Amino acid sequence: MSTAYVVATILGAFLAGFSAVSVFAGAKWVVEPLAAYGVPRSWWTWLGVAKALGAIGLVAGLFVPAVGVAAAIGLVLYFTGAVITVLRAKSYGHVAFPLIYMAPAVAALILV
């Protein structure tokens, strides 16, 4: 297990966890865009749960690599969906945000 893999995994877990907590807390800078993108309010908790489980899975992957791979794939798919949602809403200036959250999960997959 390389240092780069550990760093990417921990960074990815931190970012996914931070994003999940932001949704759960109803952070204005997170929930206002979700509403503007047309994401139903009933989905927000489940989206936060998906990110939280992805973060936990990345950390668990440091001990059980298959779990980390599954979590990283899940987070890449999740944030790909987020990019598509932002693009469909024509909020092109916000596309970078899900890509930033996705990048460490992609790095973890490459480095595993």
Beta strands, then each sheet from edge to edge (+ up, - down):
end
